[in-house]
Amino acid sequence: MNFGSSGTGGLQHLAGEMFNHLGGVTMVHVPYKGGAAVITDALAGNIQVGFGTLLSLRTHFKSGRLRGLAISAAKRSPAAPEFPTIAESGLKGYEVDQWYGVITGAKVPRRIVDQLSAAIGEGLKAPDTAQRFAAEGSLPVGGTPDAFAALIKSEIAKWRKLVQDARLTLH
């Protein structure tokens, strides 16, 4: 069996490697140049498994051309509650969540960082913003710059541990 990803070292690749490691299985990684190529080859039957975003896959699920099995995040998606999480499905400890954040240069004054953070937080609370994110299968989170820094550090530690424990070589 093999799994496609949008490229070596990316989140989709590491999602598959985490599945391999925690599940004690060996799916072969097939790297592509972008997520669209993964979908194309999954539709053609050239790969058996792929990891992608709900937004990019939803139309293929609805058409019946691809079958969604589970959500990689810690919680079910409100946009697709019919899909269990991978952990719920039996692979305990599995959690891969794609997130986006806003960063600045290290020398930007803290007062400006705090102002930007507050403005972004207000924008994320707007009902139309929340509805738009939800329609795409995303959840706006927001938070403080310190909380975001802590998330980044924890994600680095999580992926470093996987690379070491699974003895991955990223080439």
N, C-alpha and C positions, 0 to 999 in steps of 0.2 A: 504494500500500500504506500501511497505517497501523498504529500500535502504541498500545495502551492502557496507561495507567499509573494508579496510585492517586492521582495529583494532581501538579500542576505543582511542580517543584522537589524532589520526593521521589526516593528511590533508584531506583524503577522508571522514572521519567521520565529521570533521568540515565543509567541503563543503556541505554535506547533511544537517547538522543542520542550516547552513546559508540559504540554500534553504527553509527549513521549516520556519525559523524565518521571512525572508523577504517576503516569499510567503503566510504566514499565513496558512500554511498547517501542517499536522502532519503525515509524513512518519515515520514508525518505523525503528529505527537503528538496523541493524543486523551486528555485528562485526565478522570478520573472522580473521584467522591467516595468513594474507598476501593477496596481490592483486590477485594472481592466483586463490585462492579459490572463490573470488568474481566473477571472470569471469566464472569459472566452474559452479557456481550456477545460474548465469544469463543465461548462455547457456542452463542449464537444466530447466529454468523457475521457479526456486525456489525463486527468488527475482525479483521485477519489475524494480528497478532502481539501477544503480551503478555509482560510480565516479571513473575514472581511467585515465591513461595516453594514449595519442594518440598512442604512440609506442606499448603499450601492447594490444590495442584494434583494431588497424587498420586492421589486417588480418581478424578479425571477422566481421568488417564492410564490407570489400570487399567481403567476402563470403556470406553476407546477413544473417548470423546467429545472429548478433546483429545489432541494429539500433542506430547510433549516432544521438543525438538530438541537442546538443549545446556544445560549448566550454566554460569552466568556466572562462577563462582569460578575461582581459579587451578588448582585440582585437582578431579578428579572426586569426587563425593560417595560415601562408602562406603554410604550408604543407597540410592543409585541409580547404581551403577557403569556401567550400560548407556548412560548419557548422557555423551558426550564434553564437554569444556569448549568454550566458544566459540573460545578460542585454538587448541585442538587441531583444531577444525573448519576452521581457516584464517584466522581474524581475529586475527593476531598482535598482542600487546600488550593484548588485551581482558581485563580482570579487574574484576569487580564482585562484591563480597562483602558481604552484610548481616551486621552484627555488633551485639552489644549489650554494654554495659558498665555498671559501677556508678560513679557520681560522687558527690562530696561538695562542700560549700561550700569556697571557697578558704581560709577561716580555720580549718578543722578541723585540729587539731595533727597533725603528721606521724606521731607514734607511733600515733595512733588510725587514721589512714589505713593504716599498715602492718599494724596488727592486723586491720582489716577485710579487707585484701587477703589476708593469710595465711589467715584463716577462709574466705573465698570460695574461695581456691585449694584448700584441703582439701576443701571441699564439692564442687568440680568433679572432684576425683580419686575420689570415692566411686563404686564400681561401679554402683550403682543410678542415680546421676545421669548417668553416662556412657551407660548403656543407654537412659535416657529421652531424652536429647538425640539419640542416634543414631537412635532410632525416629522422631524428628521430622525427621531429615535434617540435624541440627546437630552441630557438633563443639565440645565445651567446650575452651577454650584456657587461660584464666587467664594470669597473669603479674604483673609488678610494676607499681606505679603509674607509674613512669617509662617503662616500655615502653608502657603504655596511652596516656600523654600523647604519646609519639612517634608511635603509630599515629594518634591523632586529628590531629596536625599533618600527617602525611603524607597522610591522607585529605583534609584541607582543601586542601592544595596540589594534589593530583590533580584534585579537582573544580573548583577555581578555574582550573587550566590548561585543562581541557576547556571550561568556560564561555567562557574568553577565546579559545582556539584555534578553537572551533566558532562563535564569535560568537553565543552563545545569549542570548536575552533571556527572562527568567523573569517572565512576567506572567500 
